[in-house]
């Protein structure tokens, strides 16, 4: 499966590069209902090569002395009519088409094959097609990185859950041992027997006995 954040890297690659400022301007106009026509009025400020696991650098640029920062949304936002945006910004709609194909194909293929097939099937009239075909290796590398990061993050989460389960089991066993020791202390059982039956240390048993205002008898023969 593709990262549920989808292609943050690919989004920045398409809309945050100097050679693609016309697409950045189209996106800006669609979001802001504006009608700017000069791509050179945009100053790209997206920072490259600072992408870390679980983090991303959004598309950022300056136009009319105002900085704009855009990120690719993976979740539904009722305040952002996505279909309307994709209609107003053709490259965005084409990008969404590509991501959808990659997600579908990656269910049955490895991620590299899925990206290859999606790029190969880009319609000839897509504006982003020549750019993606020409940068195929970079696009695949980005998608593979996203995929590998997701796998690694899932592994970290699973390890955390497993450690939590083990810790929970350990706490449960400790609580049961303490409960048994308390019952045996109240029953006036000797300390050696409590240690033998509960697995608790002598110091722990003595602490429990002290909390119950009881002095234990030790060094008895345990049957």
C-alpha positions in Angstrom: 0.0 0.0 0.0 1.1 3.5 -0.7 1.6 5.9 2.2 -1.8 7.2 3.3 -0.3 10.7 3.1 0.0 9.9 -0.5 2.9 11.4 -2.4 4.1 14.4 -0.4 7.4 14.2 -2.2 5.9 13.9 -5.6 3.5 16.8 -4.9 6.5 19.0 -4.0 8.4 17.7 -7.0 5.6 18.7 -9.4 4.5 22.0 -7.8 7.6 23.2 -6.0 10.2 23.4 -8.7 11.4 26.4 -10.8 10.7 24.7 -14.1 7.1 24.0 -13.1 6.2 27.5 -11.9 3.3 27.6 -14.4 1.7 24.7 -12.5 2.4 26.3 -9.2 0.7 29.5 -10.5 -2.3 27.4 -11.7 -2.6 25.8 -8.3 -2.4 29.2 -6.6 -5.1 30.7 -8.9 -7.4 27.7 -8.3 -7.1 28.0 -4.5 -7.4 31.7 -4.3 -9.8 32.3 -7.2 -7.2 34.7 -8.7 -6.1 35.3 -12.3 -2.4 35.8 -12.3 -0.8 35.0 -15.6 3.0 35.5 -15.2 4.7 32.4 -13.7 7.9 34.5 -13.2 6.0 36.5 -10.6 6.4 33.4 -8.4 9.5 32.9 -6.2 9.8 29.2 -5.3 11.0 28.8 -1.6 10.4 25.1 -1.3 13.5 23.6 0.5 14.9 20.5 -1.1 16.7 17.5 0.5 15.3 18.0 4.0 12.8 15.2 3.9 13.0 12.9 7.0 11.0 9.9 8.0 7.4 10.9 9.0 8.1 14.5 8.0 7.9 16.5 4.9 8.6 19.9 3.4 5.5 21.5 1.9 5.4 23.5 -1.4 6.2 27.0 -0.5 6.5 30.1 -2.7 6.2 33.9 -2.7 3.8 35.8 -4.9 2.9 39.5 -4.6 5.2 39.6 -1.5 3.1 37.0 0.3 4.4 33.5 1.2 2.1 30.6 0.4 2.6 27.1 1.8 0.7 24.2 0.3 0.6 20.5 1.3 -1.1 17.6 -0.3 -4.2 16.7 1.8 -4.8 13.0 2.4 -8.0 13.5 4.5 -11.3 15.0 3.6 -11.6 18.7 4.2 -15.1 20.1 3.9 -13.7 23.6 3.4 -11.8 22.6 0.3 -13.9 21.5 -2.7 -11.3 19.2 -4.2 -13.2 18.5 -7.4 -13.5 22.2 -8.1 -9.8 22.7 -7.5 -8.9 19.8 -9.8 -11.1 21.3 -12.5 -9.6 24.8 -12.0 -6.0 23.4 -11.9 -5.5 20.8 -14.7 -2.1 19.7 -13.4 -3.6 19.0 -10.0 -6.3 16.8 -11.5 -3.7 14.9 -13.5 -1.6 14.5 -10.4 -4.6 13.0 -8.5 -5.2 10.7 -11.5 -1.6 9.4 -11.2 -1.8 8.9 -7.5 -5.0 7.0 -7.7 -3.6 4.6 -10.4 -0.4 4.0 -8.3 -2.6 3.2 -5.2 -4.7 0.7 -7.2 -1.8 -1.0 -8.9 0.3 -1.3 -5.8 -2.4 -3.6 -4.3 -1.3 -6.3 -6.7 2.3 -5.2 -7.8 5.4 -4.1 -6.1 5.7 -0.3 -5.8 8.2 0.2 -8.7 6.0 -1.7 -11.1 2.9 0.2 -10.0 4.6 3.5 -10.6 5.9 2.4 -14.0 2.5 1.3 -15.2 0.8 4.4 -13.9 3.3 6.6 -15.8 3.0 4.5 -18.9 -0.8 4.9 -18.9 -0.7 8.7 -18.5 -2.9 10.1 -21.3 -1.0 11.8 -24.0 -2.8 15.2 -23.4 -1.8 15.4 -19.7 0.5 18.4 -19.2 2.5 16.6 -16.5 3.2 13.6 -18.7 6.4 14.8 -20.5 7.9 15.9 -17.1 7.1 12.6 -15.3 8.3 10.5 -18.2 11.5 12.4 -18.3 12.0 12.1 -14.5 10.7 8.5 -14.2 13.6 7.3 -12.1 13.3 10.2 -9.7 9.5 9.6 -9.4 10.0 5.9 -8.7 12.6 6.7 -6.1 10.3 9.1 -4.3 7.4 6.6 -4.3 9.7 3.7 -3.1 11.0 6.0 -0.3 7.5 6.8 0.8 6.6 3.1 0.7 9.7 2.0 2.6 9.1 4.7 5.2 5.6 3.5 5.7 6.8 -0.1 6.2 9.4 1.1 8.7 6.9 3.2 10.6 4.4 0.3 10.7 7.2 -1.9 12.0 8.0 0.6 14.7 4.4 0.8 15.7 4.1 -3.0 15.8 7.2 -3.3 18.0 5.7 -0.6 20.3 2.5 -2.6 20.5 4.4 -5.8 21.2 6.5 -4.1 23.9 3.3 -2.7 25.4 1.7 -6.1 25.4 4.7 -7.6 27.1 4.8 -4.8 29.6 1.1 -5.3 30.3 1.6 -9.0 30.8 4.5 -8.3 33.2 2.4 -5.8 35.1 -0.5 -8.3 35.3 1.8 -11.1 36.6 3.3 -8.7 39.2 -0.2 -7.7 40.4 -1.3 -11.3 40.7 1.8 -12.2 42.7 1.3 -9.2 45.0 -2.4 -10.2 45.5 -1.4 -13.8 46.4 1.3 -12.6 48.8 -1.2 -10.3 50.5 -3.6 -13.1 51.0 -0.9 -15.4 52.4 0.4 -12.6 54.7 -3.1 -12.2 56.1 -3.3 -15.9 56.5 -0.2 -15.8 58.7 1.9 -17.9 56.3 5.7 -17.8 56.8 7.7 -15.5 54.6 9.7 -18.4 53.0 6.5 -20.0 51.8 5.2 -16.7 50.4 8.4 -16.2 48.4 8.3 -19.8 47.1 4.6 -19.6 46.0 4.6 -16.1 44.6 8.1 -15.8 43.1 8.5 -12.4 44.8 11.8 -11.5 46.5 12.2 -11.4 50.3 12.5 -7.6 50.3 9.2 -7.2 48.3 7.4 -9.6 50.6 8.6 -7.8 53.7 7.4 -4.4 52.2 4.0 -5.9 51.6 3.9 -7.3 55.1 4.9 -3.9 56.5 2.1 -2.2 54.5 -0.3 -4.6 56.2 1.3 -4.0 59.7 2.4 -7.6 59.9 5.8 -9.1 60.9 6.6 -12.3 59.1 8.2 -15.4 60.4 11.2 -16.5 58.3 13.6 -19.5 58.0 10.9 -22.0 58.4 10.6 -25.4 56.7 8.3 -25.0 53.7 6.2 -28.0 52.8 
